[in-house]
Amino acid sequence: MTEPREGPGKVNVSSEAQGGVPNGEPSPDSVNSVLDVPFNGVVSKSQHILMSFQNIFAMTGMFLFPAILGATLHLSTEKIAWLYGATFVVSGLGTLLQSTLGLKLPIVLGPWAATFAGLIISGEVDGLGAAFGSLFIATIIWAVLSFPIRGFSFVGYIGRIFREPMLYGGVNLMLMVALTSTTVVNWIGTPAQPGFGAANWIGGAVAIVVTFGILLFGRGFLRSAAMITGIVVGALAYSIFTPIHFTRVVNAAWFVVPRIFPFGFSVNWLLVLLFFILITSSVAWTLSLYNVLAEWSGERLDGHRMAWGIFGQSLAAIVAGVLGTFTLVAYPDNLGIVRTSRVGSRWITATTGVLLIIGGFILKFDEIFVSIPGNVIAAAAVVLFGVIAMSGVDTLSRVKWDQLNYLVLGVPLMLSLGGLFVAPATMAHYPLLVKEIIINPFFTGPILLIFLHLLVNKVIRPRTQGFK
């Protein structure tokens, strides 16, 4: 095992030490690794524990989505508690499988925003029993498609396609731009939320400055704790204007046990199609982040290994359908922690998964994280999302740009972002499935990019050599 070292320098390690591709051959880019600690590397116990908890703080959707879903659909306090516990358990299971099952990368999985939106809409239309029952069927279909049989896996084939910089760099860039609607919007907040105004602005700004400053000047252990330090200092600044209360922690019960199909079970095949499409978008996102992460280590993933990752994500999604919570996706916040800290140890994310599973049964543990202002967490995430976005730009710089490739990326980019600005009153006139496709940038852009890349660069380009 390669020993980690402190400092900003680069370490050249073998493919085997980094958890390399199955044939044991390093990528030609291996000398360009930006990680000080490889995927199979270890750090000190104190740094390991701190970074494991920091990964939990970075999972903003895990704290926001259960509360918003419960408030929107008027769920009881008891059911919201179940939802929090189930979300922690499923996120922990998915994260643990990513780190240990076959992919063996430091990937953290958390609730998928598109599924969250789909559950709200379908829950209002047909009830949560039909929503989660249909989601369950869709996850089983994806588990079958992603089953990692070498040479026969559908996801393995898609994964091989996603090794091209045009695809994973383009998907990465458009998704990071789309996520400004999550980071910046949640930082500012709404007038109905506590802290709206000075507390949000100043608390979030302090979190950004502290996180940015540590990443700019910090080294070693301090750099590893940049986000959690920014959140803590930002929360202290926030509390000057709006007190942070931990009464929910004190009043919460100690234990919560997630229940099987807590909202009932039925199947609506239109909703099955809807959730299949939404999960497809999460697969595209996750595959792109696999390749971004592998690029930082200097290794090249094969399709079979990526199929193992999506299979693990699909298994956790099946459990999500059973327990009544959200399907998962790779979280860019946590990849940002890997890139900025230069610590790629998958054992840290494995510990994060275990902590989440245990915490899912301890309600007081969940409430500690929920009590931290989400505005401050969202603001700190701005820095990490910015790093990931620029990584996408760096990847795209290796594409040979011409008129054809301008079309391949430009059209999906514009369509995926354009749907964010369609007025709700306009969208109300469309059927549920059409509405989700239009307004969901996590589906429209990536899927269209894959289609155009295959059509233009694999079919049309060979027949039009010399076109500029």
C-alpha positions in Angstrom: 0.0 0.0 0.0 1.4 3.4 -0.9 1.9 5.6 2.1 0.3 9.1 2.0 2.3 12.2 2.5 1.4 15.7 3.4 1.7 18.8 1.2 0.5 20.0 -2.2 3.0 18.0 -4.2 2.1 15.2 -6.6 2.7 11.6 -6.0 3.3 9.1 -8.8 1.8 5.7 -7.8 1.2 2.5 -9.6 -2.2 1.5 -11.0 -2.4 -1.2 -8.4 -1.8 1.2 -5.6 -4.4 3.4 -6.8 -7.0 0.7 -7.3 -6.3 0.7 -11.0 -8.0 -1.0 -13.9 -8.4 -4.8 -13.7 -5.6 -5.5 -16.2 -3.2 -3.7 -13.9 -1.9 -1.4 -16.6 -1.6 2.3 -15.6 -3.1 5.0 -17.8 -0.7 7.0 -19.9 -1.8 10.0 -17.8 -0.8 8.3 -14.5 2.1 10.8 -14.1 -0.5 13.6 -14.0 -2.2 12.4 -10.8 -3.2 15.4 -8.6 -3.9 13.2 -5.5 -1.4 13.0 -2.6 -3.3 10.0 -1.2 -4.4 7.3 -3.7 -7.7 5.4 -3.6 -6.2 2.6 -1.6 -4.2 4.9 0.6 -4.7 5.7 4.3 -4.4 8.8 6.4 -4.0 9.4 10.2 -7.0 8.3 12.3 -7.9 11.9 13.3 -7.8 13.1 9.7 -9.8 10.0 8.6 -12.6 10.6 11.2 -12.7 14.4 10.5 -13.0 13.9 6.7 -15.6 11.1 7.1 -17.9 13.5 9.0 -17.0 16.3 6.6 -18.5 14.2 3.8 -21.8 14.1 5.7 -21.9 17.8 6.1 -21.4 18.2 2.4 -24.5 16.3 1.5 -27.0 19.2 1.5 -29.7 17.3 -0.3 -29.9 14.7 2.5 -30.9 17.4 5.0 -33.2 19.5 2.8 -35.2 17.0 0.7 -37.0 15.0 3.5 -38.2 18.2 5.2 -39.3 19.8 1.9 -41.1 16.6 0.7 -42.8 16.3 4.1 -44.0 19.9 4.1 -45.2 19.9 0.5 -47.2 16.7 0.9 -48.3 17.5 4.5 -46.7 14.4 6.1 -46.9 13.9 9.9 -43.9 14.5 12.0 -43.5 10.8 12.6 -43.4 10.0 8.9 -40.9 12.8 8.3 -38.7 11.2 11.0 -39.0 7.9 9.1 -38.0 9.7 5.9 -34.9 11.2 7.4 -33.8 7.8 8.9 -34.4 6.0 5.6 -32.5 8.6 3.6 -29.5 8.3 5.9 -29.6 4.5 5.7 -29.9 4.3 1.9 -27.2 7.0 1.3 -24.9 5.2 3.6 -25.5 1.8 1.9 -24.9 3.3 -1.5 -21.7 5.1 -0.4 -20.4 1.9 1.2 -21.0 -0.1 -1.9 -19.3 2.4 -4.1 -16.2 2.2 -1.9 -16.0 -1.6 -1.5 -18.1 -3.5 -4.0 -16.2 -3.5 -7.4 -15.9 0.1 -8.4 -13.7 0.9 -5.3 -13.7 4.7 -5.7 -14.2 7.4 -3.0 -17.7 8.2 -4.2 -20.4 9.5 -1.9 -24.0 8.9 -3.0 -26.8 11.1 -1.8 -30.5 11.9 -2.7 -31.1 12.7 -6.3 -32.8 16.1 -6.9 -34.6 14.9 -10.0 -36.2 12.0 -8.1 -37.1 14.3 -5.3 -39.0 16.5 -7.8 -40.6 13.5 -9.4 -41.8 12.2 -6.0 -43.4 15.5 -5.2 -45.3 15.7 -8.5 -46.3 12.1 -8.6 -47.2 12.1 -4.9 -49.6 15.0 -5.5 -51.1 13.3 -8.5 -51.4 9.6 -7.5 -50.3 9.4 -3.8 -47.0 8.4 -2.3 -47.9 4.7 -2.4 -48.1 4.7 -6.2 -45.0 7.0 -6.4 -42.7 4.8 -4.3 -44.2 1.6 -5.8 -43.5 2.8 -9.3 -40.1 4.0 -8.2 -39.3 0.5 -6.9 -40.2 -1.2 -10.2 -38.0 1.3 -12.1 -35.0 0.6 -9.8 -35.3 -3.1 -10.4 -35.2 -2.5 -14.1 -32.0 -0.5 -13.7 -30.4 -3.1 -11.5 -30.9 -5.7 -14.2 -29.5 -3.4 -16.9 -26.4 -2.6 -14.8 -25.7 -6.2 -13.6 -21.9 -6.4 -14.1 -21.4 -9.4 -16.5 -18.3 -8.7 -18.4 -19.0 -8.3 -22.1 -22.8 -8.3 -21.6 -23.5 -5.4 -19.3 -25.6 -2.5 -20.8 -24.1 -0.1 -18.4 -20.6 -1.4 -19.1 -21.1 -0.4 -22.7 -22.4 3.0 -21.8 -19.5 3.4 -19.4 -17.0 2.7 -22.1 -18.6 5.5 -24.2 -18.4 7.9 -21.2 -14.6 7.6 -21.1 -14.4 10.2 -23.9 -13.6 13.7 -22.7 -16.4 15.2 -24.8 -19.0 13.3 -22.8 -17.9 13.3 -19.2 -16.4 16.8 -19.5 -19.6 18.2 -21.2 -22.0 16.5 -18.7 -19.9 17.7 -15.8 -19.9 21.3 -17.0 -23.7 21.5 -17.8 -24.6 19.9 -14.5 -22.4 22.1 -12.4 -23.9 25.2 -14.1 -27.4 23.9 -13.5 -26.6 23.3 -9.8 -26.2 27.0 -9.2 -29.9 26.9 -8.7 -29.2 24.7 -5.7 -26.2 26.4 -4.2 -26.8 30.1 -4.7 -30.6 29.9 -4.4 -30.4 28.0 -1.1 -27.7 30.3 0.2 -30.0 33.3 -0.3 -33.1 31.5 1.0 -36.6 32.7 1.0 -38.5 35.3 3.2 -40.3 32.5 4.9 -37.1 30.9 6.2 -35.3 31.8 9.4 -32.2 33.9 8.8 -33.4 35.5 5.5 -31.4 38.6 4.9 -28.3 39.5 6.9 -27.9 36.1 8.6 -28.0 34.2 5.3 -25.8 36.6 3.4 -23.1 37.1 6.0 -23.1 33.5 7.3 -22.8 32.2 3.7 -20.2 34.8 2.7 -18.0 33.9 5.7 -18.3 30.2 4.9 -17.2 30.9 1.3 -14.3 33.1 2.3 -13.0 30.7 5.0 -13.3 27.6 2.7 -11.7 29.5 -0.2 -8.9 30.8 2.1 -8.0 27.4 3.5 -7.9 25.8 0.1 -5.7 28.7 -1.1 -3.2 28.8 1.7 -3.8 25.6 3.8 -1.8 22.5 3.6 -2.1 18.9 4.7 -4.7 18.3 7.5 -6.0 21.8 7.4 -6.8 21.6 3.7 -8.7 18.4 4.3 -11.0 20.2 6.7 -11.6 23.2 4.6 -15.4 22.7 4.0 -16.3 21.7 7.6 -14.2 24.6 9.0 -16.0 27.0 6.6 -19.4 25.7 7.7 -18.6 25.9 11.4 -17.3 29.5 11.1 -20.1 30.5 8.8 -22.7 29.1 11.2 -21.1 31.1 14.1 -21.4 34.3 12.0 -25.0 33.3 11.1 -25.9 32.9 14.8 -24.9 36.5 15.5 -28.0 37.6 13.6 -30.3 34.5 14.0 -29.8 32.1 16.9 -29.3 28.4 15.9 -31.4 26.2 18.1 -30.8 22.6 18.9 -34.1 22.0 20.6 -34.9 19.5 17.8 -32.0 17.4 18.9 -33.0 17.5 22.6 -36.7 16.7 21.9 -36.1 14.0 19.3 -36.4 10.4 20.1 -33.2 8.4 20.3 -34.1 5.7 17.7 -36.1 5.6 14.5 -36.7 2.4 12.5 -37.4 2.8 8.8 -40.5 0.9 7.7 -41.1 -1.2 4.6 -43.3 0.6 2.1 -44.5 3.1 4.8 -46.8 4.9 2.4 -48.4 1.7 0.9 -47.7 0.1 -2.5 -49.2 0.3 -5.9 -47.9 0.7 -9.4 -48.6 3.3 -12.1 -46.8 2.3 -15.3 -46.6 5.9 -16.5 -44.8 6.8 -13.2 -42.5 3.8 -13.8 -41.5 5.3 -17.1 -41.0 8.7 -15.4 -38.8 7.3 -12.7 -36.9 5.2 -15.2 -36.1 8.4 -17.2 -35.1 10.2 -14.0 -32.8 7.4 -12.9 -31.3 7.4 -16.4 -30.2 11.0 -15.8 -28.6 10.0 -12.5 -26.7 7.2 -14.2 -25.3 9.7 -16.8 -24.3 12.1 -14.1 -22.6 9.4 -11.9 -20.7 7.9 -14.9 -19.3 11.4 -15.8 -18.1 11.9 -12.2 -16.5 8.4 -12.1 -14.4 9.5 -15.1 -13.6 12.9 -13.6 -12.4 11.2 -10.4 -10.3 8.6 -12.3 -8.7 11.4 -14.3 -7.5 13.1 -11.1 -5.8 9.9 -10.1 -4.3 9.4 -13.6 -6.0 6.0 -14.2 -8.5 4.9 -16.8 -11.7 3.0 -15.7 -13.0 0.2 -17.8 -16.7 -0.3 -18.5 -17.0 -3.4 -16.3 -15.8 -1.5 -13.3 -18.2 1.4 -13.9 -21.0 -1.2 -14.3 -20.2 -2.4 -10.8 -20.6 1.1 -9.5 -24.0 1.7 -11.1 -25.1 -1.8 -10.0 -24.3 -0.7 -6.4 -26.1 2.5 -6.9 -29.1 0.5 -8.3 -29.1 -1.9 -5.3 -29.3 1.1 -2.9 -32.1 2.5 -5.1 -34.1 -0.7 -4.7 -33.8 -0.3 -0.9 -34.9 3.4 -1.3 -38.1 2.3 -3.0 -38.8 -0.3 -0.3 -38.1 2.2 2.6 -39.8 5.1 0.9 -37.0 7.6 0.2 -35.0 9.0 -2.7 -32.8 7.3 -5.2 -29.2 8.3 -5.3 -26.5 9.9 -7.4 -22.8 10.7 -7.0 -22.5 14.0 -5.1 -20.1 16.5 -6.6 -19.6 18.3 -3.3 -17.8 15.2 -2.0 -15.7 15.0 -5.2 -14.8 18.6 -4.6 -13.5 17.6 -1.2 -11.3 14.9 -2.8 -9.9 17.3 -5.4 -9.2 20.2 -3.0 -7.8 18.1 -0.2 -5.9 15.8 -2.6 -6.9 12.8 -0.4 -8.5 10.1 -2.5 -8.8 7.3 0.1 -11.8 5.2 -0.4 -11.6 4.0 3.2 -12.7 7.5 4.3 -15.9 7.3 2.2 -16.5 3.7 3.4 -16.4 5.0 6.9 -18.8 7.8 5.9 -21.2 5.1 4.6 -21.0 3.2 7.9 -21.7 6.4 9.9 -24.7 7.2 7.8 -26.2 3.7 8.2 -25.7 3.8 11.9 -27.0 7.4 12.1 -30.1 6.5 10.1 -31.3 4.6 13.2 -30.3 7.3 15.7 -32.7 10.3 15.2 -30.7 12.6 17.5 -27.7 12.1 15.2 -29.7 13.1 12.2 -31.1 16.2 13.9 -27.6 17.5 14.7 -26.9 17.9 11.0 -30.3 19.2 10.2 -30.0 22.0 12.8 -27.0 23.5 10.9 -28.4 26.3 8.7 -28.7 24.8 5.2 -27.9 28.3 3.7 -24.4 28.1 5.1 -23.8 24.6 3.8 -25.1 25.6 0.4 -22.8 28.7 0.3 -19.7 26.6 1.2 -20.7 24.2 -1.6 -20.3 27.1 -4.1 -16.5 26.8 -3.8 -16.5 23.0 -4.3 -18.9 23.2 -7.3 -16.7 25.8 -8.9 -13.7 23.5 -8.6 -15.7 20.7 -10.3 -17.0 23.0 -13.0 -13.5 24.1 -13.9 -12.4 20.5 -13.9 -15.0 20.0 -16.7 -13.5 22.9 -18.6 -10.0 21.4 -18.3 -11.3 18.1 -19.6 -13.0 19.8 -22.6 -9.8 21.6 -23.4 -8.5 18.2 -24.7 -11.4 17.9 -27.3 -10.5 18.8 -30.9 -13.0 21.5 -31.5 -14.5 22.1 -34.9 -18.0 22.9 -36.3 -19.3 19.4 -35.6 -18.2 19.3 -32.0 -19.6 22.8 -31.4 -23.0 21.4 -32.4 -22.6 18.3 -30.4 -22.1 20.1 -27.1 -23.6 23.5 -27.8 -27.2 22.4 -28.5 -27.5 20.1 -25.4 -26.0 22.8 -23.2 -28.5 25.4 -24.3 -31.5 23.1 -24.1 -30.6 21.7 -20.7 -30.2 25.1 -19.1 -33.1 26.7 -21.0 -35.6 24.5 -19.3 -34.7 26.1 -16.0 -36.3 29.4 -17.1 -39.7 28.2 -18.4 -42.4 29.7 -16.3 -44.4 27.4 -14.0 -47.7 28.7 -15.5 -46.5 27.5 -18.9 -45.4 24.1 -17.7 -48.8 23.5 -16.0 -50.3 23.0 -19.5 -48.1 19.9 -20.2 -48.5 16.3 -19.1 -46.4 15.1 -16.2 -43.8 13.2 -18.3 -43.3 16.0 -20.8 -43.0 18.5 -18.0 -40.3 16.6 -16.3 -38.3 16.2 -19.5 -38.4 19.9 -20.3 -37.6 21.3 -16.8 -35.1 18.6 -15.8 -31.6 19.7 -16.9 -30.1 16.6 -15.5 -31.9 14.6 -18.2 -32.2 16.7 -21.3 -28.6 17.8 -21.7 -26.7 14.5 -20.8 -29.0 12.2 -22.8 -29.0 14.5 -25.9 -25.2 14.9 -25.7 -24.8 11.1 -25.7 -27.1 10.8 -28.7 -25.5 13.6 -30.7 -22.0 12.4 -29.9 -22.7 8.9 -31.2 -24.6 10.3 -34.3 -22.2 13.0 -35.3 -18.8 11.7 -34.2 -19.4 8.0 -34.9 -21.7 8.1 -37.9 -21.6 11.4 -39.7 -18.0 12.5 -39.1 -16.4 9.5 -40.8 -18.5 10.3 -43.9 -17.7 14.0 -43.9 -14.0 14.2 -43.3 -12.7 17.7 -43.9 -15.9 19.4 -42.9 -15.1 22.5 -40.8 
